[in-house]
Amino acid sequence: MLQNSYRLIAASADRFAGRTALRFIASPEGDEVAAWTYAELVGRITAFANGLHLLGVDRTSVVAFALPNLSETHVALWGAEAVGIALPLNPALGVATLAAILREAGASVLVTQASAITPSPSELEAVLSAVPSLSHLILVDSPASAVCAGTVAVHDFDALCTASDRDRLRFADARSSDDSSWFCTGGTTGLPKIARRSHANELANVAQIATAVTGLLGEGDAMLSGLPMFHVNAAMVSGLLPFAIGGEVVLATAMGFRTPGLLAGFWPLVDRFGITSFSAVPTLLSALAQIPKPEGAAASLRFAICGAAPLSAAQHAVAERALGVPVLEGYGLTEGTCATSLNPADDRRPGSIGRVLPGQRARPMILDDDGRWVRDAAVGEVGALAISGDNVFIGYRSVAHDRGIWIDHPDGRRWLNTGDLARIDADGYLWLTGRAKDLIIRGGHNIDPAVIEEALSGHPAVLLAAAVGRPDAHAGEVPVAFVQLRPDAMVDEAALLAFAEAAIDERAARPKGVRILPALPLTAVGKIFKPELRRLAAEEAN
């Protein structure tokens, strides 16, 4: 029985050694840089894992990587999981945020490019000096001499792999219960919680997804991967899933769907590489709908998956007309490894997030004010969406973050409160009705409002600040902020917006507007009442 992600990929290499496993497209025009067979892929993963082992990495070591979507990124992810714990990070994070996450995780190794994180090697050096736990820096496509790392040993990625055994692992296999990966919740802004996932979680979720797409995705099918690999979808649905079934992962350039010109050349890419499917967010589907599909093009395409943010029934209809294939809307979260529900291709319900994947349970529950189970919600009744199954994560790195997330249910199963609100219909389809969390989802980017609030609170004129999502036809939501000024303070909204933009590292988290109110609405106990602010934001959107 397979017990870890490495053995899952190795098993496919045993069956499909000469078949293409991973293909990297360098440009929107389809310039191909690398195409690795399964034998080559598992050999490179093995060599990298053995190289990490020689550097002292063991089962409890955290190997972070901040890389764009390169072939080497897959080697870094699965090689790190084979020997230790992988921590994928957004290379676009600001220096201070990146250093803070690395410190929180206690990372001992960082894999990156000298130019991937910032335009200045000196800023990368600042990250290294700010993280005492780091012992090794591994550079991809950058000479080791590019960075002066002080006490941190600098290695060349290719040289490390070349010098290591690629035939077999030189250390004991990871157990299914061992931590495999730590993913940042949201993965784009601020200091997110770090979710711990096991090899058993990953293998279970891949098997669940594979069962749900039986007949749609199989051996030799090519899946286009354009979402960033610090996101669980790119790692699992557009990564480990096709590897598990003998499919092909096609990396759509280093920057994925964010690459200028990629969407304009989408249909020729699909034809050239025989793309069968891809994952998307609503904004991407909306953009693709503006690119005319040539008659007879994309005959290989069978379906698309959409998640990360709600897709309205109207958007769904437009997307399906434009693509000419079923769009399967689903739902998932980092804490559930990746996917929890998906619409079946032959019975889609536009606007819903589909049915629960085989091997999982998901149901709305009625909870009391302290988050305790009262009863399961009735059909059609809105409740807190809870999930249970072998895919549900271990917990957060910080035990304090685990408080309130587990539901004590009479059935004795381990239930996770997702923080979302939903109802289930008589046919078993789930429908999201809101988010108990305050996260703002902007085109698939999960934004913690605290990042914006803390930035604005740093202005000397601001007494209170609150950020919410404003409905947006293109992005689903965009962040906006409301502030209450200190008595006698004088500042205008434009100045506050400029202040916030300068203080926030991540572009997606920068608010689209700041509005000054005489006083922020408060609850009876003195908390800021965000439902009223969301109402005001929605009025502004109309």
C-alpha positions, 0 to 999 in steps of 0.5 A: 500500500502506498504511504506517501506522495513520493511512492505515489509518483514512483508507482506511476514511474514504474508503470509509465516510465517513458510517458511524458509526465511534466512539460514546461512551456516558456512563452505564450507562443508555446516555446517548449523548454523541457519535457520530462518522462516519468522516469526522468521526473522521479529520478530528479525528485529522488536526487533532490531528496537525497541531496537535501538529506545530505544537507541534514534535512530530516522528517521534521525539517521544513524546506521552504521554496519561493519559486514561480511555476518551473519544472524545478518547482515540482522537483522541490515540492515532491523532493522536500515532501519525500525527506522532510516538510515542504513549505510553498511560498508566494515569491511575490511576498514582501521581504518582511512578510516572507522573513516572518513566515520563514521564522514562524515555520522554523524553516531550515532550507530556502529554495528560490531564485536570486531574482524571484523574490525581489529585484535585489540580491541584497534584499534576499540577503536581508531575508536570510539574516532575519531568519536564524533557523535557515542553514541552507539556501538553494538557488535555481537558475542563479549562480551561488555567487549571486548572494552573500549569505553570511552563515547560510550555506549557498548551493546550486540546485542543479549541482546538488541534484547531479551530485546525488543518487537518483536511483533510490532514496538513501533514507527511510520512507515517510510514514503516512502519518508524517507531515508532508506539507505546510501551506499558508492559508490564503497564501498571498497576504499578511501573516497567514496561519500555517496548515499542517497536512500529512501524506495520508491527507494528500493521498486520500484527497487525490484518490477522492478527486480521481474518483470524482473525475473518472471518465473525464481524466485518465492515462495520457491526458494533459492538464494545463497548470496555470495557477500558482504552485504556492496554491493547493490547487496547482499542487494537488488538482493540477499536479499530484492528481495527473501524476497519480493516474499517468497523466501529463502536467503542462506548466503554462509558463513560469507566471502561469495565467498571469503571463501577458499574452497567455490568454490571447494564445490560449486556444492555440496552446490547447490545440498544440499540446492536446490539453484535456482540462484545466483549473480556473477562478471566475476572473480567468473564465471571464477573461477567457470568455472574451477570447473568441474560440476559433471554429474547430479549435480545442477538440481535446478539451473536455472540461474545466474546474472552477473554484476559489470564489463563487461563480454565479449562474450567469457567469457559469453560462457565459463560460460554458458557451465560450469554452464549449465544454462543461465547467465544473464548479467545486469547493475546497480549502487548504485545511481539507488538503484541497477539494471537498465537493465538485459538480458532476459533469453530467448533472451540473447545478450552476451556482452550486458547489456540487456534491461531496467527493467520494470518501468525504462527508460535508454538511451544514450544522447549526452551532451555538454562539460558542461554536458547539454543535446543536444539530445538523441543519435540515434540507434547505436550511443554512448552517455552518459548513463542516467537513470530515474525512481522511483529507482533513488536515492535522491542524495548524502549526500554532496550537492556538489557531486550532481553538474553535475549529473542531466540532464535537459531533455525536457521530464521533467523527472528526469534523472541521468547521470551515468557517463558511455558511451553506445549505444542502438541497434534497439531491445532495448539492451544496450551495454556499450562502456566505462566509463566516470568516471575514476573508476577502476573496479577490479573484482567487486571492484570499486576503486577510482584512487585518493586513489592511486594517493594521496598515491604516491603523499605522496612520497617525490620523486614524482611530479605527479601521475596518476592511471588507469586500466590495462586490465586483463583477470581474474579481468577485470582491475587491477590498475597501476600507472604512476609517474613523479619524482621531478627534481634530485629525485632518486627512483626506481619503486619497492620502489614506489610500496612498498610505495604505498602498505604500504600507501593504506588500501584496498588490492584491491586498491593497484597497480599491478605496478608503472611506472616512466615516464620522464613526464606525458602527459598533456592536453592543459589546464594542466590536466593529459591526462589519455587516453594516460596512458590507452593506455600505460597500455594496451600495457603492458598487451599485 
